[in-house]
Amino acid sequence: MSLIGASVPRGDAVAKVTGRAVYGVDVRLPGMVHARLLRSPIPAGRIVTLDVDDAWAVDGVLAVCTADDAPPRRTGLAVYDQRLFADDVVRYEGEPIAAVVAETEAAARRALEAIRLELEPWEPVAGPEQALDPATRLVHPHWAEYEVAPGLEFRRHGNVAAEMISDPGDVDAVFARAPFVVEDEYRANRQYQAYLEPKHAVVDYQGGRYTVYVAHQYPFNVRDRLAQILGVAVSRIRVVCPTIGGGFGAKLDVGLEPYAAVLARKVGRPVRIVNDRLEDLLTCTSREDAIVQIRSAVDEDGRILARELTCLMNCGAYAGDMPFLASIPLHLAGSVYRVGTARVEARVLYTNTAPTGAMRGVGGTYLTFAVERHMDHIAAELGMGRRELRLRNLFRDGDRMLTGQVIDQAGTLRQAFDRMEQVAPWAQVTAPRPLHGVGLAALIWLTNPMPGSATLKLNEDGTLGVVTAATENGSGAVAMGLTQIAAEELGLRPSDVVVLAPDTDAAAYDAGSQGSRTTHVVGAAIRKAAAEVRRRIFDVAAEMLEVSVDDLELVDGTVGVVGDPGSRVPLGEVARTATFTTGPIAATGAYRTPMPAHDPTCATGLLFPSFPTPTFHLHLAEVEVDPVTGRIHVVRYVVVQDVGRAINPTGIRGQIQGGVTQGLGYALFEQLDFDGARYRQRSLETYRLPTAVDVPRVEVELIENADPAGPYGAKGVAEPPVVPVAVAVANAVSDAVGAPFDRLPVTPEDVLAALEERRRRP
Amino acid sequence: MELSLTVNGQPAVVDVPPGTTLLEVLRDELGLTGTKEVCDEGECGACTVIVDGRPLDACIYAAHAADRAEVLTVEGLAAGDELTDLQRAFVEAGSVQCGFCTPGFLVMATHLLETAAELSEEQVRRGLAGNLCRCTGYAQIVDAVLAVGRGA
């Protein structure tokens, strides 16, 4: 029986249910000491005094470190704008100013209190609109002197850390003669990834090499970024990843590792550093807050003729990966629905707030919010059905995104609308009911294409070892997806496949758990390696059995002649024979998704130029609002999703249910917002996550339109379910209340205000 | 401050400074790292343990209050390699993703199953509302608890 499509329990589940799994925060090394950071208590200002003498005197303190002791260079992902410690100026609340390391955590805390810090507070640059105002102080007065990562070209100026502009030149003319123009503005607040395991690291420095123990989504990026920050060769750094307690994008870049590395080198002992929850929340690279303005020119039949979309994205004090994400507005402004021609502008703004960055569904959440809320508004202006308007403009096979990328399978969207109609007939679900509403939202998303590899080795007992730096972030991509693919390829039980935890000394490069890439990319790499392993097994077995390799098959841990159960030899025997004759059976496979073609002249600053291995999605939300409390009850939620091929349906359901739940949090409860430039939410009490009583059981409908390059046709699955949720809900609430909800999250207060407003209207 | 307590059926004696939490005793003194620290303020349930038959948040529970108490943690659920029905249900239903919340959910749900004759989905959800999970969206956790609750 095939393992592809089978809900095999994940390989790491037993360790996790017994409490035996070792997470990053559980790592303890002999002689380990403890570090803590002194962080800026204000969002903007100048350091007047930083006197660490008294900290050195605290009992148990081993070292104190400031900008003076740290590597002098500015580094980054796109713009080299950040030093390890603030030197003269602090640019966000929580920015590290100094570090201490001591025998115990308590001693480290006492040492922090002994540091004398005096700051001259400045008026912070609080939000993207203020940052854009020419009268506003520059967050980085010396921005023009900063280096940019090799090979990247994009415009920067003043508080604009990056700019992406696409203007085909014909947009204004179409607007000028359009029968209807519909215009909107949408706003979304920040979302904290709120992984349960806080950021942490343990670093040991010995013999000129740093060994980093950190539960991370992208161990090779820890290696590379640490090398960049410390100014050492990448081979001087080894990153070993224990089990990870969630990441959702926030554990793709370095976090605390460089501080532990600098201190470990200073004191010659392993250094552990862990964020407490407040530090973690204040300094996490959360999903950015954004403002999206969108205008569409539409004809009488509801056809979109042209569009203009402008997006302001708040990157906080340092640019991080946001210059790359400035491409997402161009991809989402004109996919799913045909929009004729479009001008799209995205600006990434420096402010005196914590740096933002990747979170599951990067940029897509608020851009889809804008595009699909706007579709409802267009439908209302034209007096047209909301589903009908969408179908009229829907992409078909071979349609082009605004980048010129051709979407071969775009007709899958129509399949998704048809499937949705079967399970939730539009006329039925939208039958008028008081304070009840329905929302729809569709999406084309990508599967991250970046490279990966796996080495398979047949052990001498017939089990299989898999050496890869692919990371099991919890999604099951390794513990289900890769394990099942490897087992299927070689006729093994999943329990006979042992995957080594990521170790950058052992495995070749892997781009980490991001953009749903692991099952797709590393699965393809495993299939290549497995073909070679199978060839080696057949060569050896053919000799052992004195038959032709063409007659052999792999079944249940054995190799034998097709259709002749009596001929079967256990793989362990084959492995032992091979090892001591021609040599051990092992092979490596590597894969990277080729980037789909796009028109390179379509935009400037387009650092993320196309959407590889696209997937297709349609979400429907039904809500009821309580007129007394304003509370929004999501009573039904349906997802139709194209997954290419479902490797493990239970795993996929878990990813969709979990992604939708994060989307419901973003829609209804979760936000980081500001009092000036400081977050109002400062704990998991005030930062409100969805609980078991807040979320419905999501109905899942899978479409399996295979991707020719994916393993068994599999495409990326886990990232996109979060993306359309907020707008499906906002459209449903707008429908229920009869008023537009154009700001995320949609709160009970917003609902009550809208209901009150409606009552006052004649 | 010397404390003696029974953890997962084993007697333990620890000497810790005043102000130490039960979570610190479990993780740092006894090496039982299955119980997790997440919010450090009793908000998330990741550190749920049973003390003398009562579920509580070990991160805000003073260690001295557990003197002479019987404590059950996630490590004490299985009998050796023999998983409990609930642990098996978690493995099979897909209730585990990153797994960082799993020990707290298992301990809390074990308590729920022991104290209620029969559990409806509503009761399970209410009973687990003090435990946060960021990965699963709860459905498959609820499924596992119901599978055991209905089987009982």
Interface residues (C-beta under 8 A of the other chain):
Chain A: S7 P9 R10 D12 A13 V14 K16 V17 T18 G19 R20 A21 V22 Y23 V25 D26 Q193 A194 Y195 L196 E197 P198 T243 I244 G245 G246 F248 D276 R277 N473 G474 S475 G476 T650 G651 R653 G654 Q657 G658 G659 V660 T661 Q662 S683 L684 E685 L689 P690 T691 A692 V693 V695 R697 V698
Chain B: L32 T33 G34 T35 K36 E37 V38 C39 D40 E41 E43 C44 A46 T73 V74 E75 L77 A78 L83 Q87 F90 V91 E92 A93 G94 V96 Q97 C98 G99 F100 C101 T102 P103 L106 V124 R125 R126 L128 A129 G130 N131 L132 C133 R134 C135 T136 G137 Y138 A139 Q140 I141 V142
